[in-house]
Amino acid sequence: MQFDTVIHGGTIATADYVARGDIGIRDGRIAALAETLTGGDRRIDAGGRIVMPGGIEAHAHIAQESSSGVMSADDYLSGSVSAAFGGNSSFIPFAAQHRGQSVDDVIATYDARAARSVIDYSYHLIISDPAPEVLEDQLPRAFERGITSFKVFMTYDLMNLGDGGMLDILTVAREHGAITMVHAENNDMVKWMNRKLADKGLTAPKYHAISRPELAEEEAINRAIQLAKLVDAPLFIVHVSTIGGAEIVRREKFNGAKLFAETCPQYLALTREDLDRPGVEGAKYICSPPLRDHATQDALWHHIGQGTFESVSSDHAPYRFDETGKFLNGRDAPYPKIANGMPGIAARLPYLFSEGVAKGRITLEQFVALSSTNAAKTFGCDRKGLIAPGTDADIAIWDPEARVTVTAADQHDNMDYTPFEGMELTGKPEIVMTRGAVIVENGELKAQEGQGRFVARQPVDLRGKPGFTAKELDPAQNFGAELR
């Protein structure tokens, strides 16, 4: 058998096993796995290295306007390059619909923006205006194209759909095999806290940390799950940041709900004390939900190890520390007027490997699942996230012993800071491949602008999740009414 590339002598790591072996690649796909393979137009010596599926970043804001009109700092070129240097071979950023926009126009806009990507990509739609034509016509067209996930908000006045709007969206998603992602915070609790703090003149960046209470997340997570259970629709809770929220997710998954969830490195690495830095430095650490405390970090790590979360995603939301980003409304703006989010797409996997695998919190197999395989299963990337014959040769080769100090320059994004600056990490990706093409090698970009391809995705994988049938929607128990 002829191969374009053979990766030999490495430790192959998947979500299911770790073993020594060789990988043969032909025409962009994995063609063979064996203890030893000969040949190959190029042979890559992976001795002493880990060979694993390339990361799939499933939560990133790239070339996206916020609801308040702030454009993220990274476009699809800089964002994809940063992702690649962080060990990712594909990603699924958001394509945001704002009020009055058609989904067709949104997709066309993001198709043009994404054409610059150096890695493969798809989109999660953000739906903020579920008009009848959106629900009945435009979303089904998006599903047919392979966009099988979208996100809704339970907070922010310009994005919040209300419970009724969520039920409509969840119902459409269920009918088409799609999954709904939700930003779960109780909008009225947050607004009430903001008013209380404003009345006291407490508007410095540090007060963002207490303006969005843990209870606001926990209440909204519980409510979102009950809404999804009512219509028996799959649900993905994004950026879980609280102990109570994680416990709700764990309990409902144990009971069989069609439920998925993630947390993010910032909730593991940083605390609310980072918002209390001199001057306006704390603005760098404003994100929502906000950073919590050390006890929460420990609990979230426990949940990661026990399988509560499908993934650890970056929620890369890059706004520069200047008037184009964080301070669009001025450097003396109150915290609600400071752009909300922080970068992290390149730091996600190095941080998770160092603090997870190297420190014994998770296994190497769990690292692969959290970084790639679970995202592929959840979001329908059926040829990615695996090392198996016939799948795309999306591969990352890691040096598990490398020592790295995080700097903003090494993130290769369009940002002027990283919240992980100065952290000492162990392990880094040396070679990253997308469909068999080397895109990063030993700190150098090898990819060409625009070589990434759109990935049409399959329906969510719901095996092992029996779901829930509400008595009131079961014809056997509701006098025969067909309501689903």
One Martini backbone bead per residue (centre of mass of N, CA, C, O) as a GRO file, in nm:
protein
  484
    1MET     BB    1   0.095   0.037   0.023
    2GLN     BB    2   0.043   0.369  -0.044
    3PHE     BB    3   0.190   0.675   0.094
    4ASP     BB    4   0.219   1.003   0.176
    5THR     BB    5   0.215   0.935   0.496
    6VAL     BB    6   0.423   0.846   0.783
    7ILE     BB    7   0.363   0.777   1.122
    8HIS     BB    8   0.631   0.694   1.347
    9GLY     BB    9   0.687   0.577   1.683
   10GLY     BB   10   0.431   0.643   1.834
   11THR     BB   11   0.173   0.747   2.060
   12ILE     BB   12  -0.140   0.640   2.037
   13ALA     BB   13  -0.428   0.855   2.099
   14THR     BB   14  -0.743   0.791   2.236
   15ALA     BB   15  -1.054   0.759   2.392
   16ASP     BB   16  -0.985   0.424   2.429
   17TYR     BB   17  -0.662   0.432   2.364
   18VAL     BB   18  -0.310   0.326   2.413
   19ALA     BB   19  -0.052   0.301   2.149
   20ARG     BB   20   0.180   0.168   1.963
   21GLY     BB   21   0.240   0.317   1.627
   22ASP     BB   22   0.125   0.347   1.291
   23ILE     BB   23   0.048   0.594   1.025
   24GLY     BB   24  -0.141   0.595   0.726
   25ILE     BB   25  -0.152   0.834   0.451
   26ARG     BB   26  -0.424   0.901   0.207
   27ASP     BB   27  -0.589   1.149   0.064
   28GLY     BB   28  -0.646   1.279   0.370
   29ARG     BB   29  -0.645   0.987   0.497
   30ILE     BB   30  -0.677   0.718   0.687
   31ALA     BB   31  -0.545   0.392   0.581
   32ALA     BB   32  -0.352   0.298   0.833
   33LEU     BB   33  -0.287   0.058   1.102
   34ALA     BB   34   0.024  -0.023   1.279
   35GLU     BB   35   0.305  -0.125   1.420
   36THR     BB   36   0.423  -0.132   1.112
   37LEU     BB   37   0.531   0.099   0.851
   38THR     BB   38   0.600   0.143   0.524
   39GLY     BB   39   0.697   0.408   0.365
   40GLY     BB   40   0.641   0.709   0.224
   41ASP     BB   41   0.699   1.019   0.112
   42ARG     BB   42   0.659   1.080   0.422
   43ARG     BB   43   0.844   1.069   0.732
   44ILE     BB   44   0.737   1.073   1.074
   45ASP     BB   45   0.896   1.116   1.372
   46ALA     BB   46   0.726   1.011   1.694
   47GLY     BB   47   0.929   0.976   1.900
   48GLY     BB   48   0.812   1.058   2.220
   49ARG     BB   49   0.520   1.093   2.112
   50ILE     BB   50   0.191   1.217   2.063
   51VAL     BB   51  -0.082   1.068   1.878
   52MET     BB   52  -0.365   1.264   1.781
   53PRO     BB   53  -0.636   1.416   1.750
   54GLY     BB   54  -0.740   1.690   1.649
   55GLY     BB   55  -0.872   1.957   1.752
   56ILE     BB   56  -1.209   2.071   1.857
   57GLU     BB   57  -1.343   2.382   1.838
   58ALA     BB   58  -1.683   2.448   1.982
   59HIS     BB   59  -1.608   2.760   2.110
   60ALA     BB   60  -1.626   3.047   1.900
   61HIS     BB   61  -1.549   3.399   1.821
   62ILE     BB   62  -1.555   3.477   1.475
   63ALA     BB   63  -1.622   3.737   1.304
   64GLN     BB   64  -1.812   3.877   1.542
   65GLU     BB   65  -2.092   4.036   1.638
   66SER     BB   66  -2.226   4.178   1.881
   67SER     BB   67  -2.518   4.305   2.011
   68SER     BB   68  -2.344   4.591   2.048
   69GLY     BB   69  -2.127   4.597   1.784
   70VAL     BB   70  -1.874   4.422   1.845
   71MET     BB   71  -1.585   4.323   1.696
   72SER     BB   72  -1.390   4.082   1.669
   73ALA     BB   73  -1.045   4.051   1.632
   74ASP     BB   74  -1.094   3.782   1.486
   75ASP     BB   75  -1.058   3.622   1.207
   76TYR     BB   76  -1.033   3.340   1.004
   77LEU     BB   77  -0.730   3.360   0.997
   78SER     BB   78  -0.628   3.424   1.288
   79GLY     BB   79  -0.809   3.217   1.434
   80SER     BB   80  -0.704   2.958   1.286
   81VAL     BB   81  -0.408   2.990   1.354
   82SER     BB   82  -0.438   2.982   1.659
   83ALA     BB   83  -0.572   2.706   1.671
   84ALA     BB   84  -0.338   2.547   1.541
   85PHE     BB   85  -0.118   2.618   1.759
   86GLY     BB   86  -0.324   2.464   1.976
   87GLY     BB   87  -0.405   2.172   1.816
   88ASN     BB   88  -0.605   2.245   1.586
   89SER     BB   89  -0.804   2.122   1.286
   90SER     BB   90  -1.085   2.238   1.395
   91PHE     BB   91  -1.397   2.443   1.381
   92ILE     BB   92  -1.700   2.601   1.566
   93PRO     BB   93  -1.830   2.872   1.515
   94PHE     BB   94  -2.027   3.155   1.509
   95ALA     BB   95  -2.352   3.251   1.361
   96ALA     BB   96  -2.507   3.562   1.387
   97GLN     BB   97  -2.827   3.650   1.466
   98HIS     BB   98  -3.010   3.935   1.426
   99ARG     BB   99  -3.245   4.139   1.439
  100GLY     BB  100  -3.405   4.087   1.115
  101GLN     BB  101  -3.250   3.843   1.022
  102SER     BB  102  -3.162   3.611   0.804
  103VAL     BB  103  -3.022   3.305   0.782
  104ASP     BB  104  -2.920   3.322   0.493
  105ASP     BB  105  -2.751   3.582   0.534
  106VAL     BB  106  -2.570   3.479   0.756
  107ILE     BB  107  -2.436   3.248   0.601
  108ALA     BB  108  -2.322   3.419   0.371
  109THR     BB  109  -2.139   3.593   0.548
  110TYR     BB  110  -1.970   3.352   0.674
  111ASP     BB  111  -1.867   3.230   0.415
  112ALA     BB  112  -1.688   3.473   0.342
  113ARG     BB  113  -1.518   3.476   0.604
  114ALA     BB  114  -1.426   3.161   0.608
  115ALA     BB  115  -1.242   3.151   0.342
  116ARG     BB  116  -0.961   3.204   0.525
  117SER     BB  117  -0.922   2.939   0.642
  118VAL     BB  118  -0.681   2.680   0.759
  119ILE     BB  119  -0.928   2.527   0.869
  120ASP     BB  120  -1.177   2.349   0.942
  121TYR     BB  121  -1.541   2.419   0.921
  122SER     BB  122  -1.819   2.551   1.103
  123TYR     BB  123  -2.152   2.614   1.245
  124HIS     BB  124  -2.318   2.802   1.487
  125LEU     BB  125  -2.616   2.918   1.536
  126ILE     BB  126  -2.755   3.232   1.623
  127ILE     BB  127  -3.072   3.286   1.786
  128SER     BB  128  -3.288   3.599   1.811
  129ASP     BB  129  -3.521   3.553   1.560
  130PRO     BB  130  -3.804   3.337   1.575
  131ALA     BB  131  -3.955   3.348   1.323
  132PRO     BB  132  -4.157   3.170   1.127
  133GLU     BB  133  -3.956   3.163   0.879
  134VAL     BB  134  -3.727   3.045   1.046
  135LEU     BB  135  -3.861   2.782   1.157
  136GLU     BB  136  -4.005   2.674   0.873
  137ASP     BB  137  -3.747   2.742   0.658
  138GLN     BB  138  -3.447   2.829   0.732
  139LEU     BB  139  -3.354   2.607   0.927
  140PRO     BB  140  -3.404   2.358   0.748
  141ARG     BB  141  -3.195   2.453   0.536
  142ALA     BB  142  -2.951   2.443   0.724
  143PHE     BB  143  -2.967   2.142   0.790
  144GLU     BB  144  -2.928   2.038   0.498
  145ARG     BB  145  -2.626   2.162   0.495
  146GLY     BB  146  -2.503   2.087   0.805
  147ILE     BB  147  -2.643   2.275   1.031
  148THR     BB  148  -2.684   2.114   1.365
  149SER     BB  149  -2.654   2.393   1.531
  150PHE     BB  150  -2.758   2.607   1.811
  151LYS     BB  151  -2.796   2.928   1.977
  152VAL     BB  152  -2.913   3.046   2.296
  153PHE     BB  153  -3.061   3.294   2.516
  154MET     BB  154  -3.126   3.397   2.877
  155THR     BB  155  -2.979   3.663   2.809
  156TYR     BB  156  -2.998   3.954   2.706
  157ASP     BB  157  -3.223   4.155   2.553
  158LEU     BB  158  -3.123   4.104   2.239
  159MET     BB  159  -3.134   3.760   2.288
  160ASN     BB  160  -3.369   3.691   2.453
  161LEU     BB  161  -3.646   3.454   2.414
  162GLY     BB  162  -3.762   3.301   2.619
  163ASP     BB  163  -3.941   3.025   2.693
  164GLY     BB  164  -4.118   3.008   2.438
  165GLY     BB  165  -3.890   3.038   2.230
  166MET     BB  166  -3.734   2.787   2.322
  167LEU     BB  167  -3.953   2.576   2.261
  168ASP     BB  168  -3.960   2.625   1.959
  169ILE     BB  169  -3.664   2.560   1.901
  170LEU     BB  170  -3.652   2.276   2.028
  171THR     BB  171  -3.862   2.149   1.840
  172VAL     BB  172  -3.715   2.190   1.573
  173ALA     BB  173  -3.460   2.040   1.649
  174ARG     BB  174  -3.584   1.763   1.700
  175GLU     BB  175  -3.707   1.722   1.408
  176HIS     BB  176  -3.385   1.756   1.279
  177GLY     BB  177  -3.139   1.658   1.468
  178ALA     BB  178  -3.071   1.887   1.659
  179ILE     BB  179  -2.879   2.119   1.864
  180THR     BB  180  -2.910   2.306   2.165
  181MET     BB  181  -2.761   2.590   2.275
  182VAL     BB  182  -2.694   2.743   2.610
  183HIS     BB  183  -2.716   3.049   2.777
  184ALA     BB  184  -2.726   3.027   3.139
  185GLU     BB  185  -2.908   3.308   3.262
  186ASN     BB  186  -3.078   3.511   3.471
  187ASN     BB  187  -3.185   3.810   3.365
  188ASP     BB  188  -3.326   3.944   3.617
  189MET     BB  189  -3.102   3.896   3.822
  190VAL     BB  190  -2.887   4.060   3.675
  191LYS     BB  191  -3.039   4.331   3.652
  192TRP     BB  192  -3.080   4.369   3.956
  193MET     BB  193  -2.779   4.380   4.030
  194ASN     BB  194  -2.703   4.618   3.851
  195ARG     BB  195  -2.882   4.824   3.993
  196LYS     BB  196  -2.764   4.802   4.276
  197LEU     BB  197  -2.472   4.883   4.197
  198ALA     BB  198  -2.536   5.154   4.060
  199ASP     BB  199  -2.666   5.293   4.311
  200LYS     BB  200  -2.364   5.263   4.460
  201GLY     BB  201  -2.126   5.305   4.241
  202LEU     BB  202  -2.053   4.995   4.143
  203THR     BB  203  -1.844   4.990   3.832
  204ALA     BB  204  -1.611   4.830   3.844
  205PRO     BB  205  -1.482   4.545   3.715
  206LYS     BB  206  -1.513   4.366   3.980
  207TYR     BB  207  -1.840   4.377   3.983
  208HIS     BB  208  -1.898   4.166   3.770
  209ALA     BB  209  -1.859   3.911   3.956
  210ILE     BB  210  -2.143   3.989   4.125
  211SER     BB  211  -2.366   4.049   3.894
  212ARG     BB  212  -2.350   3.720   3.837
  213PRO     BB  213  -2.487   3.488   3.990
  214GLU     BB  214  -2.484   3.165   4.060
  215LEU     BB  215  -2.797   3.138   4.074
  216ALA     BB  216  -2.848   3.231   3.782
  217GLU     BB  217  -2.727   2.979   3.653
  218GLU     BB  218  -2.872   2.749   3.804
  219GLU     BB  219  -3.161   2.825   3.730
  220ALA     BB  220  -3.123   2.821   3.416
  221ILE     BB  221  -3.030   2.534   3.383
  222ASN     BB  222  -3.281   2.402   3.499
  223ARG     BB  223  -3.485   2.533   3.305
  224ALA     BB  224  -3.367   2.437   3.037
  225ILE     BB  225  -3.399   2.135   3.094
  226GLN     BB  226  -3.708   2.132   3.133
  227LEU     BB  227  -3.776   2.235   2.853
  228ALA     BB  228  -3.636   2.002   2.698
  229LYS     BB  229  -3.800   1.771   2.831
  230LEU     BB  230  -4.085   1.843   2.739
  231VAL     BB  231  -3.975   1.795   2.416
  232ASP     BB  232  -3.732   1.599   2.390
  233ALA     BB  233  -3.454   1.769   2.368
  234PRO     BB  234  -3.150   1.851   2.287
  235LEU     BB  235  -2.882   1.972   2.514
  236PHE     BB  236  -2.637   2.249   2.551
  237ILE     BB  237  -2.426   2.354   2.804
  238VAL     BB  238  -2.255   2.636   2.839
  239HIS     BB  239  -2.019   2.746   3.044
  240VAL     BB  240  -1.977   2.608   3.318
  241SER     BB  241  -1.921   2.783   3.659
  242THR     BB  242  -2.066   2.590   3.873
  243ILE     BB  243  -2.145   2.369   4.110
  244GLY     BB  244  -2.454   2.356   4.078
  245GLY     BB  245  -2.460   2.325   3.771
  246ALA     BB  246  -2.299   2.059   3.758
  247GLU     BB  247  -2.496   1.895   3.936
  248ILE     BB  248  -2.739   1.913   3.751
  249VAL     BB  249  -2.613   1.779   3.509
  250ARG     BB  250  -2.541   1.511   3.642
  251ARG     BB  251  -2.827   1.429   3.728
  252GLU     BB  252  -2.970   1.441   3.446
  253LYS     BB  253  -2.785   1.241   3.302
  254PHE     BB  254  -2.840   1.001   3.490
  255ASN     BB  255  -3.161   1.020   3.404
  256GLY     BB  256  -3.136   1.051   3.060
  257ALA     BB  257  -3.087   1.302   2.937
  258LYS     BB  258  -3.042   1.513   2.649
  259LEU     BB  259  -2.729   1.587   2.765
  260PHE     BB  260  -2.490   1.860   2.750
  261ALA     BB  261  -2.145   1.980   2.835
  262GLU     BB  262  -1.938   2.260   2.951
  263THR     BB  263  -1.621   2.401   3.001
  264CYS     BB  264  -1.348   2.631   3.095
  265PRO     BB  265  -1.029   2.739   3.157
  266GLN     BB  266  -1.098   3.004   3.317
  267TYR     BB  267  -1.251   2.835   3.553
  268LEU     BB  268  -0.964   2.688   3.632
  269ALA     BB  269  -0.736   2.942   3.635
  270LEU     BB  270  -0.939   3.161   3.741
  271THR     BB  271  -1.053   3.451   3.929
  272ARG     BB  272  -1.215   3.720   4.067
  273GLU     BB  273  -0.941   3.855   4.152
  274ASP     BB  274  -0.862   3.941   3.856
  275LEU     BB  275  -1.067   4.193   3.857
  276ASP     BB  276  -0.879   4.319   4.109
  277ARG     BB  277  -0.704   4.517   3.946
  278PRO     BB  278  -0.537   4.767   3.857
  279GLY     BB  279  -0.742   4.979   3.753
  280VAL     BB  280  -0.839   4.826   3.429
  281GLU     BB  281  -0.726   4.529   3.421
  282GLY     BB  282  -0.990   4.368   3.489
  283ALA     BB  283  -1.117   4.380   3.198
  284LYS     BB  284  -0.971   4.124   3.082
  285TYR     BB  285  -1.177   3.932   3.287
  286ILE     BB  286  -1.437   3.980   3.130
  287CYS     BB  287  -1.702   3.745   3.166
  288SER     BB  288  -1.974   3.516   3.056
  289PRO     BB  289  -1.960   3.398   3.299
  290PRO     BB  290  -1.796   3.453   3.574
  291LEU     BB  291  -1.558   3.435   3.774
  292ARG     BB  292  -1.469   3.264   4.059
  293ASP     BB  293  -1.331   3.013   4.265
  294HIS     BB  294  -1.138   2.768   4.407
  295ALA     BB  295  -1.365   2.571   4.479
  296THR     BB  296  -1.479   2.560   4.192
  297GLN     BB  297  -1.235   2.450   4.050
  298ASP     BB  298  -1.224   2.178   4.197
  299ALA     BB  299  -1.508   2.084   4.112
  300LEU     BB  300  -1.469   2.095   3.804
  301TRP     BB  301  -1.243   1.889   3.794
  302HIS     BB  302  -1.411   1.660   3.902
  303HIS     BB  303  -1.619   1.661   3.669
  304ILE     BB  304  -1.424   1.602   3.445
  305GLY     BB  305  -1.325   1.324   3.558
  306GLN     BB  306  -1.646   1.210   3.577
  307GLY     BB  307  -1.812   1.315   3.299
  308THR     BB  308  -2.000   1.573   3.286
  309PHE     BB  309  -1.821   1.663   3.045
  310GLU     BB  310  -1.753   1.672   2.704
  311SER     BB  311  -1.602   1.960   2.730
  312VAL     BB  312  -1.322   2.193   2.677
  313SER     BB  313  -1.370   2.527   2.607
  314SER     BB  314  -1.280   2.859   2.526
  315ASP     BB  315  -1.458   3.102   2.447
  316HIS     BB  316  -1.351   3.276   2.217
  317ALA     BB  317  -1.343   3.645   2.294
  318PRO     BB  318  -1.187   3.890   2.110
  319TYR     BB  319  -1.086   4.187   2.291
  320ARG     BB  320  -0.924   4.451   2.293
  321PHE     BB  321  -0.717   4.676   2.502
  322ASP     BB  322  -0.923   4.901   2.361
  323GLU     BB  323  -1.132   5.103   2.160
  324THR     BB  324  -1.208   4.837   1.977
  325GLY     BB  325  -1.304   4.687   2.248
  326LYS     BB  326  -1.330   4.708   2.568
  327PHE     BB  327  -1.324   5.054   2.507
  328LEU     BB  328  -1.560   5.164   2.322
  329ASN     BB  329  -1.686   5.341   2.589
  330GLY     BB  330  -1.435   5.373   2.743
  331ARG     BB  331  -1.215   5.362   3.025
  332ASP     BB  332  -1.471   5.468   3.224
  333ALA     BB  333  -1.653   5.247   3.199
  334PRO     BB  334  -1.879   5.054   3.300
  335TYR     BB  335  -1.891   4.717   3.314
  336PRO     BB  336  -2.148   4.684   3.114
  337LYS     BB  337  -1.961   4.853   2.880
  338ILE     BB  338  -1.770   4.614   2.863
  339ALA     BB  339  -1.636   4.394   2.686
  340ASN     BB  340  -1.738   4.045   2.661
  341GLY     BB  341  -1.440   3.872   2.698
  342MET     BB  342  -1.189   3.616   2.602
  343PRO     BB  343  -0.911   3.471   2.519
  344GLY     BB  344  -0.807   3.094   2.419
  345ILE     BB  345  -0.758   2.898   2.167
  346ALA     BB  346  -0.441   2.827   2.211
  347ALA     BB  347  -0.460   2.743   2.536
  348ARG     BB  348  -0.651   2.510   2.589
  349LEU     BB  349  -0.478   2.244   2.546
  350PRO     BB  350  -0.220   2.306   2.704
  351TYR     BB  351  -0.368   2.345   2.971
  352LEU     BB  352  -0.518   2.070   2.988
  353PHE     BB  353  -0.267   1.895   2.979
  354SER     BB  354  -0.106   2.012   3.215
  355GLU     BB  355  -0.347   2.016   3.441
  356GLY     BB  356  -0.443   1.725   3.374
  357VAL     BB  357  -0.233   1.507   3.283
  358ALA     BB  358   0.038   1.596   3.427
  359LYS     BB  359  -0.140   1.610   3.720
  360GLY     BB  360  -0.363   1.361   3.725
  361ARG     BB  361  -0.675   1.440   3.667
  362ILE     BB  362  -0.638   1.305   3.383
  363THR     BB  363  -0.640   1.125   3.113
  364LEU     BB  364  -0.544   1.084   2.795
  365GLU     BB  365  -0.820   0.987   2.695
  366GLN     BB  366  -0.978   1.227   2.810
  367PHE     BB  367  -0.835   1.445   2.652
  368VAL     BB  368  -0.932   1.352   2.375
  369ALA     BB  369  -1.233   1.374   2.431
  370LEU     BB  370  -1.238   1.681   2.526
  371SER     BB  371  -1.084   1.795   2.252
  372SER     BB  372  -1.258   1.599   2.020
  373THR     BB  373  -1.447   1.342   2.016
  374ASN     BB  374  -1.705   1.460   2.152
  375ALA     BB  375  -1.753   1.685   1.947
  376ALA     BB  376  -1.793   1.503   1.704
  377LYS     BB  377  -2.043   1.355   1.817
  378THR     BB  378  -2.227   1.594   1.901
  379PHE     BB  379  -2.173   1.765   1.603
  380GLY     BB  380  -2.135   1.562   1.346
  381CYS     BB  381  -1.815   1.476   1.295
  382ASP     BB  382  -1.766   1.175   1.141
  383ARG     BB  383  -1.443   1.234   1.030
  384LYS     BB  384  -1.373   1.318   1.327
  385GLY     BB  385  -1.190   1.251   1.633
  386LEU     BB  386  -1.016   1.018   1.493
  387ILE     BB  387  -0.822   0.700   1.475
  388ALA     BB  388  -0.914   0.579   1.158
  389PRO     BB  389  -1.006   0.425   0.899
  390GLY     BB  390  -1.144   0.690   0.681
  391THR     BB  391  -1.052   0.927   0.825
  392ASP     BB  392  -0.944   1.215   0.885
  393ALA     BB  393  -0.612   1.359   0.886
  394ASP     BB  394  -0.646   1.471   1.199
  395ILE     BB  395  -0.342   1.577   1.355
  396ALA     BB  396  -0.157   1.559   1.671
  397ILE     BB  397   0.178   1.628   1.781
  398TRP     BB  398   0.313   1.564   2.101
  399ASP     BB  399   0.507   1.713   2.358
  400PRO     BB  400   0.499   1.608   2.695
  401GLU     BB  401   0.783   1.772   2.803
  402ALA     BB  402   0.737   2.046   2.735
  403ARG     BB  403   0.825   2.382   2.815
  404VAL     BB  404   0.591   2.655   2.881
  405THR     BB  405   0.547   3.007   2.828
  406VAL     BB  406   0.299   3.221   2.833
  407THR     BB  407   0.223   3.433   2.551
  408ALA     BB  408   0.088   3.651   2.336
  409ALA     BB  409   0.265   3.589   2.084
  410ASP     BB  410   0.205   3.264   2.094
  411GLN     BB  411  -0.108   3.282   1.993
  412HIS     BB  412  -0.153   3.400   1.695
  413ASP     BB  413  -0.329   3.648   1.717
  414ASN     BB  414  -0.522   3.973   1.741
  415MET     BB  415  -0.396   4.027   2.019
  416ASP     BB  416  -0.275   4.215   2.333
  417TYR     BB  417  -0.361   3.955   2.508
  418THR     BB  418  -0.342   3.713   2.785
  419PRO     BB  419  -0.481   3.554   3.065
  420PHE     BB  420  -0.214   3.337   3.064
  421GLU     BB  421   0.017   3.497   3.142
  422GLY     BB  422   0.309   3.313   3.258
  423MET     BB  423   0.238   3.034   3.235
  424GLU     BB  424   0.340   2.707   3.331
  425LEU     BB  425   0.382   2.449   3.091
  426THR     BB  426   0.310   2.105   2.993
  427GLY     BB  427   0.311   2.073   2.677
  428LYS     BB  428   0.299   2.041   2.307
  429PRO     BB  429   0.240   2.115   1.984
  430GLU     BB  430   0.428   2.039   1.683
  431ILE     BB  431   0.212   1.890   1.498
  432VAL     BB  432  -0.035   1.987   1.247
  433MET     BB  433  -0.326   1.833   1.087
  434THR     BB  434  -0.519   1.865   0.776
  435ARG     BB  435  -0.593   1.627   0.577
  436GLY     BB  436  -0.260   1.562   0.581
  437ALA     BB  437  -0.182   1.857   0.622
  438VAL     BB  438   0.060   2.062   0.717
  439ILE     BB  439   0.017   2.359   0.934
  440VAL     BB  440   0.213   2.281   1.179
  441GLU     BB  441   0.581   2.325   1.253
  442ASN     BB  442   0.782   2.405   1.488
  443GLY     BB  443   0.643   2.712   1.498
  444GLU     BB  444   0.528   2.689   1.196
  445LEU     BB  445   0.358   2.802   0.925
  446LYS     BB  446   0.214   2.592   0.647
  447ALA     BB  447  -0.032   2.729   0.569
  448GLN     BB  448  -0.300   2.839   0.367
  449GLU     BB  449  -0.507   3.053   0.276
  450GLY     BB  450  -0.818   2.875   0.243
  451GLN     BB  451  -0.780   2.547   0.305
  452GLY     BB  452  -1.032   2.531   0.433
  453ARG     BB  453  -1.336   2.346   0.508
  454PHE     BB  454  -1.650   2.272   0.495
  455VAL     BB  455  -1.862   2.108   0.743
  456ALA     BB  456  -2.090   1.868   0.713
  457ARG     BB  457  -2.330   1.773   0.945
  458GLN     BB  458  -2.468   1.565   1.168
  459PRO     BB  459  -2.653   1.441   1.381
  460VAL     BB  460  -2.691   1.387   1.691
  461ASP     BB  461  -2.559   1.174   1.937
  462LEU     BB  462  -2.804   0.964   2.135
  463ARG     BB  463  -2.660   0.744   2.253
  464GLY     BB  464  -2.757   0.667   2.585
  465LYS     BB  465  -3.023   0.876   2.554
  466PRO     BB  466  -3.353   0.836   2.626
  467GLY     BB  467  -3.491   1.052   2.783
  468PHE     BB  468  -3.820   1.230   2.789
  469THR     BB  469  -4.169   1.184   2.895
  470ALA     BB  470  -4.429   1.369   2.918
  471LYS     BB  471  -4.742   1.311   3.017
  472GLU     BB  472  -4.878   1.553   2.854
  473LEU     BB  473  -4.732   1.419   2.569
  474ASP     BB  474  -4.875   1.138   2.619
  475PRO     BB  475  -5.126   0.969   2.470
  476ALA     BB  476  -5.154   0.747   2.705
  477GLN     BB  477  -5.197   1.016   2.930
  478ASN     BB  478  -5.373   1.259   2.738
  479PHE     BB  479  -5.632   1.150   2.576
  480GLY     BB  480  -5.477   1.138   2.277
  481ALA     BB  481  -5.297   1.379   2.241
  482GLU     BB  482  -5.126   1.536   1.963
  483LEU     BB  483  -4.837   1.751   2.052
  484ARG     BB  484  -4.557   1.663   1.883
   0.00000   0.00000   0.00000
